[in-house]
Amino acid sequence: MAGNNHNKFPWNHVLGFIFSIVLTLLAVWAALYSSLSITAIVWTIVTLALLQAAVQLFMFMHIGEGEGKAQKGTIYFSAFIAVVIVAGSIWVMNAMMHSMM
C-alpha cells in the first residue's frame, strides 16, 4: 500500500469482524441447535475454526503484506506453537479422563 492510508476507513477490519462474528454464530448454532451427529458437529466446528483463523490472519494480522524470511519463520513458529498447545491440551485432557475412570 503506497501513500498515506491513515485517513481511510478500515473496511477490511469491519469485514473481518463481521466474518468472525458470522463464523462464531455458525459454530454456536452447529453445537447447540443443529440435529447433526456428534462427528458432523465436530468437523463443522473444526472447519469453521480454520476459516476463522484464516480471516484473523489475513484481515487483522495482514499476513499477506509482509515479505522476507523473517515473516515466514514467524508464521512457521506460530503454527508450531499452536499445534503444541492444542496437542498438549488434548493429551492432558485425555490423561485426566483416563485417570478419573
PDB file as gemmi writes it, atoms N, CA and C in Angstrom:
CRYST1    1.000    1.000    1.000  90.00  90.00  90.00 P 1                      
ATOM      1  N   MET A   1       0.833  -1.170   0.000  1.00  0.00           N  
ATOM      2  CA  MET A   1       0.000   0.000   0.000  1.00  0.00           C  
ATOM      3  C   MET A   1       0.879   1.235   0.000  1.00  0.00           C  
ATOM      4  N   ALA A   2       0.774   1.996  -1.001  1.00  0.00           N  
ATOM      5  CA  ALA A   2       1.597   3.184  -1.125  1.00  0.00           C  
ATOM      6  C   ALA A   2       0.825   4.411  -0.662  1.00  0.00           C  
ATOM      7  N   GLY A   3       1.556   5.386  -0.214  1.00  0.00           N  
ATOM      8  CA  GLY A   3       0.930   6.650   0.141  1.00  0.00           C  
ATOM      9  C   GLY A   3       0.466   6.672   1.580  1.00  0.00           C  
ATOM     10  N   ASN A   4      -0.304   7.695   1.882  1.00  0.00           N  
ATOM     11  CA  ASN A   4      -0.801   7.908   3.226  1.00  0.00           C  
ATOM     12  C   ASN A   4      -2.179   7.271   3.350  1.00  0.00           C  
ATOM     13  N   ASN A   5      -2.276   6.165   4.070  1.00  0.00           N  
ATOM     14  CA  ASN A   5      -3.541   5.457   4.235  1.00  0.00           C  
ATOM     15  C   ASN A   5      -4.143   5.671   5.614  1.00  0.00           C  
ATOM     16  N   HIS A   6      -3.645   6.632   6.370  1.00  0.00           N  
ATOM     17  CA  HIS A   6      -4.115   6.830   7.728  1.00  0.00           C  
ATOM     18  C   HIS A   6      -5.500   7.459   7.779  1.00  0.00           C  
ATOM     19  N   ASN A   7      -5.937   8.100   6.719  1.00  0.00           N  
ATOM     20  CA  ASN A   7      -7.227   8.787   6.720  1.00  0.00           C  
ATOM     21  C   ASN A   7      -8.356   7.932   6.160  1.00  0.00           C  
ATOM     22  N   LYS A   8      -8.069   6.738   5.710  1.00  0.00           N  
ATOM     23  CA  LYS A   8      -9.100   5.865   5.141  1.00  0.00           C  
ATOM     24  C   LYS A   8      -9.824   5.102   6.247  1.00  0.00           C  
ATOM     25  N   PHE A   9     -11.097   4.787   5.978  1.00  0.00           N  
ATOM     26  CA  PHE A   9     -11.865   3.972   6.905  1.00  0.00           C  
ATOM     27  C   PHE A   9     -11.422   2.519   6.754  1.00  0.00           C  
ATOM     28  N   PRO A  10     -11.222   1.798   7.844  1.00  0.00           N  
ATOM     29  CA  PRO A  10     -10.680   0.422   7.771  1.00  0.00           C  
ATOM     30  C   PRO A  10     -11.753  -0.609   7.399  1.00  0.00           C  
ATOM     31  N   TRP A  11     -12.175  -0.615   6.136  1.00  0.00           N  
ATOM     32  CA  TRP A  11     -13.213  -1.539   5.690  1.00  0.00           C  
ATOM     33  C   TRP A  11     -12.786  -2.995   5.856  1.00  0.00           C  
ATOM     34  N   ASN A  12     -11.510  -3.301   5.640  1.00  0.00           N  
ATOM     35  CA  ASN A  12     -11.051  -4.689   5.814  1.00  0.00           C  
ATOM     36  C   ASN A  12     -11.259  -5.162   7.242  1.00  0.00           C  
ATOM     37  N   HIS A  13     -11.036  -4.290   8.197  1.00  0.00           N  
ATOM     38  CA  HIS A  13     -11.237  -4.665   9.591  1.00  0.00           C  
ATOM     39  C   HIS A  13     -12.713  -4.881   9.905  1.00  0.00           C  
ATOM     40  N   VAL A  14     -13.560  -4.029   9.356  1.00  0.00           N  
ATOM     41  CA  VAL A  14     -15.003  -4.173   9.574  1.00  0.00           C  
ATOM     42  C   VAL A  14     -15.498  -5.475   8.960  1.00  0.00           C  
ATOM     43  N   LEU A  15     -15.084  -5.759   7.721  1.00  0.00           N  
ATOM     44  CA  LEU A  15     -15.493  -7.015   7.082  1.00  0.00           C  
ATOM     45  C   LEU A  15     -14.943  -8.227   7.831  1.00  0.00           C  
ATOM     46  N   GLY A  16     -13.706  -8.152   8.266  1.00  0.00           N  
ATOM     47  CA  GLY A  16     -13.134  -9.238   9.047  1.00  0.00           C  
ATOM     48  C   GLY A  16     -13.894  -9.475  10.335  1.00  0.00           C  
ATOM     49  N   PHE A  17     -14.288  -8.394  10.991  1.00  0.00           N  
ATOM     50  CA  PHE A  17     -15.070  -8.503  12.217  1.00  0.00           C  
ATOM     51  C   PHE A  17     -16.421  -9.161  11.955  1.00  0.00           C  
ATOM     52  N   ILE A  18     -17.083  -8.740  10.883  1.00  0.00           N  
ATOM     53  CA  ILE A  18     -18.382  -9.320  10.528  1.00  0.00           C  
ATOM     54  C   ILE A  18     -18.234 -10.800  10.192  1.00  0.00           C  
ATOM     55  N   PHE A  19     -17.218 -11.149   9.388  1.00  0.00           N  
ATOM     56  CA  PHE A  19     -16.976 -12.561   9.070  1.00  0.00           C  
ATOM     57  C   PHE A  19     -16.709 -13.369  10.333  1.00  0.00           C  
ATOM     58  N   SER A  20     -15.940 -12.813  11.262  1.00  0.00           N  
ATOM     59  CA  SER A  20     -15.632 -13.512  12.507  1.00  0.00           C  
ATOM     60  C   SER A  20     -16.887 -13.767  13.330  1.00  0.00           C  
ATOM     61  N   ILE A  21     -17.737 -12.771  13.417  1.00  0.00           N  
ATOM     62  CA  ILE A  21     -18.991 -12.927  14.166  1.00  0.00           C  
ATOM     63  C   ILE A  21     -19.879 -13.983  13.512  1.00  0.00           C  
ATOM     64  N   VAL A  22     -20.002 -13.938  12.189  1.00  0.00           N  
ATOM     65  CA  VAL A  22     -20.835 -14.913  11.476  1.00  0.00           C  
ATOM     66  C   VAL A  22     -20.297 -16.331  11.677  1.00  0.00           C  
ATOM     67  N   LEU A  23     -18.986 -16.507  11.555  1.00  0.00           N  
ATOM     68  CA  LEU A  23     -18.404 -17.840  11.743  1.00  0.00           C  
ATOM     69  C   LEU A  23     -18.601 -18.338  13.170  1.00  0.00           C  
ATOM     70  N   THR A  24     -18.494 -17.449  14.143  1.00  0.00           N  
ATOM     71  CA  THR A  24     -18.728 -17.827  15.535  1.00  0.00           C  
ATOM     72  C   THR A  24     -20.176 -18.224  15.758  1.00  0.00           C  
ATOM     73  N   LEU A  25     -21.104 -17.463  15.203  1.00  0.00           N  
ATOM     74  CA  LEU A  25     -22.520 -17.799  15.359  1.00  0.00           C  
ATOM     75  C   LEU A  25     -22.870 -19.110  14.664  1.00  0.00           C  
ATOM     76  N   LEU A  26     -22.246 -19.374  13.518  1.00  0.00           N  
ATOM     77  CA  LEU A  26     -22.470 -20.660  12.852  1.00  0.00           C  
ATOM     78  C   LEU A  26     -21.966 -21.822  13.711  1.00  0.00           C  
ATOM     79  N   ALA A  27     -20.832 -21.646  14.360  1.00  0.00           N  
ATOM     80  CA  ALA A  27     -20.307 -22.694  15.231  1.00  0.00           C  
ATOM     81  C   ALA A  27     -21.225 -22.918  16.435  1.00  0.00           C  
ATOM     82  N   VAL A  28     -21.737 -21.841  17.003  1.00  0.00           N  
ATOM     83  CA  VAL A  28     -22.672 -21.966  18.126  1.00  0.00           C  
ATOM     84  C   VAL A  28     -23.942 -22.673  17.683  1.00  0.00           C  
ATOM     85  N   TRP A  29     -24.449 -22.299  16.518  1.00  0.00           N  
ATOM     86  CA  TRP A  29     -25.652 -22.965  16.009  1.00  0.00           C  
ATOM     87  C   TRP A  29     -25.403 -24.456  15.800  1.00  0.00           C  
ATOM     88  N   ALA A  30     -24.270 -24.789  15.193  1.00  0.00           N  
ATOM     89  CA  ALA A  30     -23.963 -26.202  14.938  1.00  0.00           C  
ATOM     90  C   ALA A  30     -23.862 -26.984  16.237  1.00  0.00           C  
ATOM     91  N   ALA A  31     -23.288 -26.380  17.248  1.00  0.00           N  
ATOM     92  CA  ALA A  31     -23.090 -27.087  18.517  1.00  0.00           C  
ATOM     93  C   ALA A  31     -24.371 -27.198  19.339  1.00  0.00           C  
ATOM     94  N   LEU A  32     -25.193 -26.158  19.335  1.00  0.00           N  
ATOM     95  CA  LEU A  32     -26.328 -26.132  20.254  1.00  0.00           C  
ATOM     96  C   LEU A  32     -27.678 -26.443  19.623  1.00  0.00           C  
ATOM     97  N   TYR A  33     -27.860 -26.075  18.380  1.00  0.00           N  
ATOM     98  CA  TYR A  33     -29.205 -26.132  17.822  1.00  0.00           C  
ATOM     99  C   TYR A  33     -29.372 -27.056  16.624  1.00  0.00           C  
ATOM    100  N   SER A  34     -28.309 -27.617  16.086  1.00  0.00           N  
ATOM    101  CA  SER A  34     -28.446 -28.473  14.913  1.00  0.00           C  
ATOM    102  C   SER A  34     -28.748 -29.902  15.344  1.00  0.00           C  
ATOM    103  N   SER A  35     -29.263 -30.663  14.415  1.00  0.00           N  
ATOM    104  CA  SER A  35     -29.548 -32.073  14.688  1.00  0.00           C  
ATOM    105  C   SER A  35     -28.507 -32.970  14.016  1.00  0.00           C  
ATOM    106  N   LEU A  36     -27.316 -32.423  13.820  1.00  0.00           N  
ATOM    107  CA  LEU A  36     -26.235 -33.189  13.209  1.00  0.00           C  
ATOM    108  C   LEU A  36     -25.675 -34.195  14.204  1.00  0.00           C  
ATOM    109  N   SER A  37     -25.009 -35.205  13.680  1.00  0.00           N  
ATOM    110  CA  SER A  37     -24.352 -36.164  14.565  1.00  0.00           C  
ATOM    111  C   SER A  37     -23.164 -35.486  15.243  1.00  0.00           C  
ATOM    112  N   ILE A  38     -22.675 -36.102  16.301  1.00  0.00           N  
ATOM    113  CA  ILE A  38     -21.543 -35.536  17.039  1.00  0.00           C  
ATOM    114  C   ILE A  38     -20.325 -35.393  16.128  1.00  0.00           C  
ATOM    115  N   THR A  39     -20.080 -36.382  15.298  1.00  0.00           N  
ATOM    116  CA  THR A  39     -18.942 -36.325  14.384  1.00  0.00           C  
ATOM    117  C   THR A  39     -19.083 -35.166  13.410  1.00  0.00           C  
ATOM    118  N   ALA A  40     -20.269 -34.977  12.865  1.00  0.00           N  
ATOM    119  CA  ALA A  40     -20.504 -33.872  11.932  1.00  0.00           C  
ATOM    120  C   ALA A  40     -20.365 -32.525  12.635  1.00  0.00           C  
ATOM    121  N   ILE A  41     -20.814 -32.435  13.868  1.00  0.00           N  
ATOM    122  CA  ILE A  41     -20.680 -31.189  14.630  1.00  0.00           C  
ATOM    123  C   ILE A  41     -19.210 -30.867  14.857  1.00  0.00           C  
ATOM    124  N   VAL A  42     -18.426 -31.867  15.240  1.00  0.00           N  
ATOM    125  CA  VAL A  42     -17.001 -31.633  15.489  1.00  0.00           C  
ATOM    126  C   VAL A  42     -16.311 -31.188  14.207  1.00  0.00           C  
ATOM    127  N   TRP A  43     -16.573 -31.858  13.096  1.00  0.00           N  
ATOM    128  CA  TRP A  43     -15.937 -31.471  11.827  1.00  0.00           C  
ATOM    129  C   TRP A  43     -16.391 -30.087  11.373  1.00  0.00           C  
ATOM    130  N   THR A  44     -17.652 -29.759  11.611  1.00  0.00           N  
ATOM    131  CA  THR A  44     -18.145 -28.430  11.266  1.00  0.00           C  
ATOM    132  C   THR A  44     -17.431 -27.354  12.079  1.00  0.00           C  
ATOM    133  N   ILE A  45     -17.287 -27.590  13.379  1.00  0.00           N  
ATOM    134  CA  ILE A  45     -16.621 -26.616  14.237  1.00  0.00           C  
ATOM    135  C   ILE A  45     -15.146 -26.490  13.877  1.00  0.00           C  
ATOM    136  N   VAL A  46     -14.482 -27.601  13.576  1.00  0.00           N  
ATOM    137  CA  VAL A  46     -13.073 -27.544  13.184  1.00  0.00           C  
ATOM    138  C   VAL A  46     -12.917 -26.755  11.881  1.00  0.00           C  
ATOM    139  N   THR A  47     -13.785 -27.010  10.922  1.00  0.00           N  
ATOM    140  CA  THR A  47     -13.733 -26.282   9.651  1.00  0.00           C  
ATOM    141  C   THR A  47     -13.972 -24.790   9.856  1.00  0.00           C  
ATOM    142  N   LEU A  48     -14.972 -24.458  10.652  1.00  0.00           N  
ATOM    143  CA  LEU A  48     -15.248 -23.049  10.927  1.00  0.00           C  
ATOM    144  C   LEU A  48     -14.100 -22.395  11.694  1.00  0.00           C  
ATOM    145  N   ALA A  49     -13.447 -23.145  12.569  1.00  0.00           N  
ATOM    146  CA  ALA A  49     -12.299 -22.604  13.311  1.00  0.00           C  
ATOM    147  C   ALA A  49     -11.139 -22.307  12.364  1.00  0.00           C  
ATOM    148  N   LEU A  50     -10.897 -23.184  11.412  1.00  0.00           N  
ATOM    149  CA  LEU A  50      -9.824 -22.936  10.444  1.00  0.00           C  
ATOM    150  C   LEU A  50     -10.142 -21.727   9.560  1.00  0.00           C  
ATOM    151  N   LEU A  51     -11.396 -21.607   9.156  1.00  0.00           N  
ATOM    152  CA  LEU A  51     -11.801 -20.418   8.395  1.00  0.00           C  
ATOM    153  C   LEU A  51     -11.644 -19.151   9.231  1.00  0.00           C  
ATOM    154  N   GLN A  52     -12.006 -19.241  10.495  1.00  0.00           N  
ATOM    155  CA  GLN A  52     -11.859 -18.088  11.382  1.00  0.00           C  
ATOM    156  C   GLN A  52     -10.391 -17.709  11.546  1.00  0.00           C  
ATOM    157  N   ALA A  53      -9.513 -18.704  11.663  1.00  0.00           N  
ATOM    158  CA  ALA A  53      -8.082 -18.417  11.762  1.00  0.00           C  
ATOM    159  C   ALA A  53      -7.583 -17.722  10.504  1.00  0.00           C  
ATOM    160  N   ALA A  54      -8.047 -18.164   9.356  1.00  0.00           N  
ATOM    161  CA  ALA A  54      -7.648 -17.526   8.103  1.00  0.00           C  
ATOM    162  C   ALA A  54      -8.137 -16.079   8.047  1.00  0.00           C  
ATOM    163  N   VAL A  55      -9.365 -15.837   8.464  1.00  0.00           N  
ATOM    164  CA  VAL A  55      -9.896 -14.471   8.488  1.00  0.00           C  
ATOM    165  C   VAL A  55      -9.050 -13.610   9.423  1.00  0.00           C  
ATOM    166  N   GLN A  56      -8.727 -14.132  10.591  1.00  0.00           N  
ATOM    167  CA  GLN A  56      -7.919 -13.370  11.545  1.00  0.00           C  
ATOM    168  C   GLN A  56      -6.541 -13.044  10.969  1.00  0.00           C  
ATOM    169  N   LEU A  57      -5.921 -14.042  10.346  1.00  0.00           N  
ATOM    170  CA  LEU A  57      -4.579 -13.830   9.809  1.00  0.00           C  
ATOM    171  C   LEU A  57      -4.562 -12.818   8.669  1.00  0.00           C  
ATOM    172  N   PHE A  58      -5.499 -12.919   7.761  1.00  0.00           N  
ATOM    173  CA  PHE A  58      -5.464 -12.051   6.586  1.00  0.00           C  
ATOM    174  C   PHE A  58      -6.099 -10.682   6.825  1.00  0.00           C  
ATOM    175  N   MET A  59      -7.162 -10.612   7.595  1.00  0.00           N  
ATOM    176  CA  MET A  59      -7.861  -9.340   7.772  1.00  0.00           C  
ATOM    177  C   MET A  59      -7.251  -8.481   8.875  1.00  0.00           C  
ATOM    178  N   PHE A  60      -6.808  -9.102   9.960  1.00  0.00           N  
ATOM    179  CA  PHE A  60      -6.344  -8.325  11.102  1.00  0.00           C  
ATOM    180  C   PHE A  60      -4.825  -8.327  11.248  1.00  0.00           C  
ATOM    181  N   MET A  61      -4.188  -9.445  10.950  1.00  0.00           N  
ATOM    182  CA  MET A  61      -2.748  -9.534  11.148  1.00  0.00           C  
ATOM    183  C   MET A  61      -1.969  -9.254   9.865  1.00  0.00           C  
ATOM    184  N   HIS A  62      -2.677  -9.002   8.774  1.00  0.00           N  
ATOM    185  CA  HIS A  62      -2.083  -8.595   7.499  1.00  0.00           C  
ATOM    186  C   HIS A  62      -0.965  -9.549   7.062  1.00  0.00           C  
ATOM    187  N   ILE A  63      -1.278 -10.826   7.082  1.00  0.00           N  
ATOM    188  CA  ILE A  63      -0.273 -11.840   6.821  1.00  0.00           C  
ATOM    189  C   ILE A  63       0.272 -11.773   5.399  1.00  0.00           C  
ATOM    190  N   GLY A  64      -0.499 -11.290   4.468  1.00  0.00           N  
ATOM    191  CA  GLY A  64      -0.048 -11.242   3.083  1.00  0.00           C  
ATOM    192  C   GLY A  64       0.731  -9.986   2.715  1.00  0.00           C  
ATOM    193  N   GLU A  65       0.872  -9.057   3.648  1.00  0.00           N  
ATOM    194  CA  GLU A  65       1.511  -7.787   3.327  1.00  0.00           C  
ATOM    195  C   GLU A  65       3.008  -7.774   3.566  1.00  0.00           C  
ATOM    196  N   GLY A  66       3.527  -8.678   4.354  1.00  0.00           N  
ATOM    197  CA  GLY A  66       4.953  -8.675   4.658  1.00  0.00           C  
ATOM    198  C   GLY A  66       5.740  -9.454   3.623  1.00  0.00           C  
ATOM    199  N   GLU A  67       7.044  -9.383   3.769  1.00  0.00           N  
ATOM    200  CA  GLU A  67       7.888 -10.125   2.852  1.00  0.00           C  
ATOM    201  C   GLU A  67       9.158 -10.515   3.592  1.00  0.00           C  
ATOM    202  N   GLY A  68       9.820 -11.503   3.066  1.00  0.00           N  
ATOM    203  CA  GLY A  68      11.099 -11.893   3.625  1.00  0.00           C  
ATOM    204  C   GLY A  68      11.037 -13.161   4.446  1.00  0.00           C  
ATOM    205  N   LYS A  69      12.219 -13.639   4.805  1.00  0.00           N  
ATOM    206  CA  LYS A  69      12.338 -14.884   5.549  1.00  0.00           C  
ATOM    207  C   LYS A  69      11.889 -14.740   6.994  1.00  0.00           C  
ATOM    208  N   ALA A  70      12.047 -13.570   7.558  1.00  0.00           N  
ATOM    209  CA  ALA A  70      11.675 -13.377   8.959  1.00  0.00           C  
ATOM    210  C   ALA A  70      10.183 -13.605   9.165  1.00  0.00           C  
ATOM    211  N   GLN A  71       9.372 -13.112   8.247  1.00  0.00           N  
ATOM    212  CA  GLN A  71       7.928 -13.295   8.407  1.00  0.00           C  
ATOM    213  C   GLN A  71       7.541 -14.763   8.235  1.00  0.00           C  
ATOM    214  N   LYS A  72       8.147 -15.434   7.272  1.00  0.00           N  
ATOM    215  CA  LYS A  72       7.844 -16.859   7.090  1.00  0.00           C  
ATOM    216  C   LYS A  72       8.259 -17.653   8.319  1.00  0.00           C  
ATOM    217  N   GLY A  73       9.404 -17.329   8.874  1.00  0.00           N  
ATOM    218  CA  GLY A  73       9.849 -18.008  10.087  1.00  0.00           C  
ATOM    219  C   GLY A  73       8.896 -17.775  11.243  1.00  0.00           C  
ATOM    220  N   THR A  74       8.399 -16.557  11.368  1.00  0.00           N  
ATOM    221  CA  THR A  74       7.441 -16.242  12.420  1.00  0.00           C  
ATOM    222  C   THR A  74       6.145 -17.012  12.231  1.00  0.00           C  
ATOM    223  N   ILE A  75       5.690 -17.124  11.000  1.00  0.00           N  
ATOM    224  CA  ILE A  75       4.464 -17.876  10.712  1.00  0.00           C  
ATOM    225  C   ILE A  75       4.652 -19.346  11.063  1.00  0.00           C  
ATOM    226  N   TYR A  76       5.770 -19.936  10.658  1.00  0.00           N  
ATOM    227  CA  TYR A  76       6.026 -21.342  10.955  1.00  0.00           C  
ATOM    228  C   TYR A  76       6.155 -21.578  12.455  1.00  0.00           C  
ATOM    229  N   PHE A  77       6.842 -20.681  13.149  1.00  0.00           N  
ATOM    230  CA  PHE A  77       6.988 -20.823  14.592  1.00  0.00           C  
ATOM    231  C   PHE A  77       5.637 -20.708  15.289  1.00  0.00           C  
ATOM    232  N   SER A  78       4.813 -19.757  14.854  1.00  0.00           N  
ATOM    233  CA  SER A  78       3.481 -19.589  15.444  1.00  0.00           C  
ATOM    234  C   SER A  78       2.614 -20.818  15.209  1.00  0.00           C  
ATOM    235  N   ALA A  79       2.688 -21.384  14.013  1.00  0.00           N  
ATOM    236  CA  ALA A  79       1.923 -22.605  13.720  1.00  0.00           C  
ATOM    237  C   ALA A  79       2.406 -23.758  14.593  1.00  0.00           C  
ATOM    238  N   PHE A  80       3.721 -23.861  14.779  1.00  0.00           N  
ATOM    239  CA  PHE A  80       4.280 -24.905  15.638  1.00  0.00           C  
ATOM    240  C   PHE A  80       3.782 -24.747  17.079  1.00  0.00           C  
ATOM    241  N   ILE A  81       3.801 -23.535  17.590  1.00  0.00           N  
ATOM    242  CA  ILE A  81       3.332 -23.283  18.954  1.00  0.00           C  
ATOM    243  C   ILE A  81       1.847 -23.622  19.084  1.00  0.00           C  
ATOM    244  N   ALA A  82       1.050 -23.261  18.080  1.00  0.00           N  
ATOM    245  CA  ALA A  82      -0.377 -23.573  18.116  1.00  0.00           C  
ATOM    246  C   ALA A  82      -0.611 -25.080  18.139  1.00  0.00           C  
ATOM    247  N   VAL A  83       0.134 -25.824  17.320  1.00  0.00           N  
ATOM    248  CA  VAL A  83      -0.009 -27.283  17.292  1.00  0.00           C  
ATOM    249  C   VAL A  83       0.411 -27.879  18.636  1.00  0.00           C  
ATOM    250  N   VAL A  84       1.484 -27.391  19.213  1.00  0.00           N  
ATOM    251  CA  VAL A  84       1.940 -27.898  20.509  1.00  0.00           C  
ATOM    252  C   VAL A  84       0.895 -27.632  21.586  1.00  0.00           C  
ATOM    253  N   ILE A  85       0.312 -26.453  21.589  1.00  0.00           N  
ATOM    254  CA  ILE A  85      -0.689 -26.122  22.603  1.00  0.00           C  
ATOM    255  C   ILE A  85      -1.932 -26.993  22.449  1.00  0.00           C  
ATOM    256  N   VAL A  86      -2.418 -27.138  21.223  1.00  0.00           N  
ATOM    257  CA  VAL A  86      -3.619 -27.951  21.000  1.00  0.00           C  
ATOM    258  C   VAL A  86      -3.343 -29.417  21.322  1.00  0.00           C  
ATOM    259  N   ALA A  87      -2.241 -29.963  20.811  1.00  0.00           N  
ATOM    260  CA  ALA A  87      -1.918 -31.366  21.063  1.00  0.00           C  
ATOM    261  C   ALA A  87      -1.674 -31.605  22.553  1.00  0.00           C  
ATOM    262  N   GLY A  88      -0.975 -30.686  23.206  1.00  0.00           N  
ATOM    263  CA  GLY A  88      -0.733 -30.825  24.643  1.00  0.00           C  
ATOM    264  C   GLY A  88      -2.015 -30.762  25.440  1.00  0.00           C  
ATOM    265  N   SER A  89      -2.925 -29.888  25.060  1.00  0.00           N  
ATOM    266  CA  SER A  89      -4.205 -29.791  25.761  1.00  0.00           C  
ATOM    267  C   SER A  89      -5.015 -31.069  25.607  1.00  0.00           C  
ATOM    268  N   ILE A  90      -5.037 -31.615  24.400  1.00  0.00           N  
ATOM    269  CA  ILE A  90      -5.761 -32.871  24.174  1.00  0.00           C  
ATOM    270  C   ILE A  90      -5.121 -34.000  24.976  1.00  0.00           C  
ATOM    271  N   TRP A  91      -3.804 -34.035  24.999  1.00  0.00           N  
ATOM    272  CA  TRP A  91      -3.088 -35.074  25.741  1.00  0.00           C  
ATOM    273  C   TRP A  91      -3.400 -34.992  27.239  1.00  0.00           C  
ATOM    274  N   VAL A  92      -3.360 -33.782  27.795  1.00  0.00           N  
ATOM    275  CA  VAL A  92      -3.629 -33.620  29.225  1.00  0.00           C  
ATOM    276  C   VAL A  92      -5.082 -33.970  29.543  1.00  0.00           C  
ATOM    277  N   MET A  93      -6.019 -33.525  28.720  1.00  0.00           N  
ATOM    278  CA  MET A  93      -7.439 -33.844  28.971  1.00  0.00           C  
ATOM    279  C   MET A  93      -7.683 -35.341  28.874  1.00  0.00           C  
ATOM    280  N   ASN A  94      -7.029 -35.996  27.901  1.00  0.00           N  
ATOM    281  CA  ASN A  94      -7.182 -37.434  27.751  1.00  0.00           C  
ATOM    282  C   ASN A  94      -6.595 -38.161  28.967  1.00  0.00           C  
ATOM    283  N   ALA A  95      -5.434 -37.742  29.427  1.00  0.00           N  
ATOM    284  CA  ALA A  95      -4.820 -38.362  30.599  1.00  0.00           C  
ATOM    285  C   ALA A  95      -5.683 -38.175  31.844  1.00  0.00           C  
ATOM    286  N   MET A  96      -6.252 -36.986  32.003  1.00  0.00           N  
ATOM    287  CA  MET A  96      -7.123 -36.741  33.154  1.00  0.00           C  
ATOM    288  C   MET A  96      -8.387 -37.578  33.072  1.00  0.00           C  
ATOM    289  N   MET A  97      -8.928 -37.737  31.878  1.00  0.00           N  
ATOM    290  CA  MET A  97     -10.130 -38.549  31.724  1.00  0.00           C  
ATOM    291  C   MET A  97      -9.857 -40.007  32.087  1.00  0.00           C  
ATOM    292  N   HIS A  98      -8.707 -40.514  31.648  1.00  0.00           N  
ATOM    293  CA  HIS A  98      -8.371 -41.902  31.957  1.00  0.00           C  
ATOM    294  C   HIS A  98      -8.031 -42.089  33.434  1.00  0.00           C  
ATOM    295  N   SER A  99      -7.459 -41.096  34.074  1.00  0.00           N  
ATOM    296  CA  SER A  99      -7.128 -41.242  35.493  1.00  0.00           C  
ATOM    297  C   SER A  99      -8.370 -41.134  36.376  1.00  0.00           C  
ATOM    298  N   MET A 100      -9.422 -40.519  35.872  1.00  0.00           N  
ATOM    299  CA  MET A 100     -10.658 -40.407  36.654  1.00  0.00           C  
ATOM    300  C   MET A 100     -11.515 -41.663  36.554  1.00  0.00           C  
ATOM    301  N   MET A 101     -11.245 -42.509  35.581  1.00  0.00           N  
ATOM    302  CA  MET A 101     -12.061 -43.713  35.407  1.00  0.00           C  
ATOM    303  C   MET A 101     -11.548 -44.852  36.210  1.00  0.00           C  
TER     304      MET A 101                                                      
END                                                                             
